[in-house]
């Protein structure tokens, strides 16, 4: 699938206040699925959280990266989570837990 016309990579990278809405479009369109880390990095920029840094098990094969979208309750932040397996993204979703 190609990028939806309303997703703007430059806007995502420069204005964190619009990320919640843009993340919804990214998840629904599934454009992040089957991409490499480098392809997602090019599209979204550096992630806020990367499980490869803190998890010593399977760090080259299975990992998650996350982008903070904003607050979702008093103690947590909503995040865009992208899961990788064997160097390709297999799932992208929004989470607040």
TATACOR-V721746 format. One record per residue. N is the residue number from 1. RES is the residue in one letter. SS is DSSP state (H for helix, E for strand, C for the rest). PHI is phi in radians with two decimals (NA if undefined). D_FIRST is the distance of its C-alpha to the first C-alpha in Angstrom with 1 decimal. Layout:
BEGIN
n & res & ss & phi & d_first
N & RES & SS & PHI & D_FIRST
N & RES & SS & PHI & D_FIRST
END
This chain:
BEGIN
n & res & ss & phi & d_first
1 & X & C & NA & 0.0
2 & X & C & -1.65 & 3.7
3 & X & C & -1.08 & 6.7
4 & X & C & -1.22 & 8.6
5 & X & C & -1.03 & 11.8
6 & X & C & -1.49 & 14.1
7 & X & C & -1.54 & 13.1
8 & X & C & -2.16 & 15.5
9 & X & H & -1.01 & 15.8
10 & X & H & -1.08 & 19.5
11 & X & H & -1.16 & 20.3
12 & X & H & -0.99 & 19.0
13 & X & H & -1.28 & 21.2
14 & X & H & -1.85 & 24.2
15 & X & C & -2.27 & 24.6
16 & X & H & -1.19 & 24.5
17 & X & H & -1.26 & 25.7
18 & X & H & -1.75 & 22.3
19 & X & H & -1.11 & 20.4
20 & X & H & -1.03 & 20.9
21 & X & H & -1.19 & 19.1
22 & X & H & -1.13 & 16.3
23 & X & H & -1.11 & 15.9
24 & X & H & -1.04 & 15.7
25 & X & H & -1.08 & 12.6
26 & X & H & -1.09 & 11.0
27 & X & H & -1.19 & 12.1
28 & X & H & -1.10 & 11.2
29 & X & H & -1.36 & 7.6
30 & X & C & 1.05 & 7.4
31 & X & C & -1.27 & 5.8
32 & X & C & -1.52 & 9.1
33 & X & C & -1.33 & 9.2
34 & X & C & 1.20 & 10.3
35 & X & C & -1.87 & 11.1
36 & X & C & -1.42 & 14.8
37 & X & H & -0.99 & 17.2
38 & X & H & -1.11 & 17.5
39 & X & H & -1.14 & 13.9
40 & X & H & -1.24 & 14.2
41 & X & H & -1.01 & 17.6
42 & X & H & -1.10 & 16.6
43 & X & H & -1.35 & 14.2
44 & X & H & -1.96 & 16.6
45 & X & C & 1.47 & 19.9
46 & X & C & -1.17 & 22.5
47 & X & C & -1.34 & 22.3
48 & X & C & -1.44 & 25.3
49 & X & E & -2.38 & 25.8
50 & X & E & -2.40 & 25.2
51 & X & H & -1.15 & 26.7
52 & X & H & -1.15 & 27.3
53 & X & H & -1.28 & 30.1
54 & X & H & -1.84 & 32.1
55 & X & C & -1.96 & 31.3
56 & X & C & -1.44 & 33.1
57 & X & C & -1.56 & 31.8
58 & X & C & 0.95 & 28.8
59 & X & C & -1.21 & 27.8
60 & X & C & -1.65 & 26.2
61 & X & C & -1.92 & 24.3
62 & X & E & -2.18 & 23.4
63 & X & E & -2.79 & 23.1
64 & X & E & -2.25 & 21.6
65 & X & E & -2.13 & 21.1
66 & X & E & -2.44 & 21.6
67 & X & E & -2.11 & 21.5
68 & X & E & -1.31 & 24.3
69 & X & E & -1.79 & 23.3
70 & X & E & 2.61 & 26.9
71 & X & E & -1.24 & 29.7
72 & X & C & -2.21 & 29.3
73 & X & C & -2.80 & 32.9
74 & X & C & -1.25 & 36.1
75 & X & C & -2.17 & 35.4
76 & X & C & -2.11 & 31.6
77 & X & E & -1.93 & 28.6
78 & X & E & -1.32 & 25.2
79 & X & E & -2.35 & 22.6
80 & X & E & -1.61 & 19.0
81 & X & E & -1.91 & 19.1
82 & X & E & -2.15 & 16.8
83 & X & E & -1.75 & 18.2
84 & X & E & -2.07 & 18.2
85 & X & E & -2.48 & 19.6
86 & X & C & 0.90 & 20.5
87 & X & C & 1.26 & 18.9
88 & X & E & -2.21 & 15.3
89 & X & E & -1.26 & 14.0
90 & X & E & -2.00 & 14.3
91 & X & E & -2.74 & 14.5
92 & X & E & -2.40 & 14.3
93 & X & E & -2.74 & 16.7
94 & X & E & -1.65 & 19.4
95 & X & E & -2.47 & 23.0
96 & X & C & -2.48 & 26.5
97 & X & C & -2.49 & 29.0
END
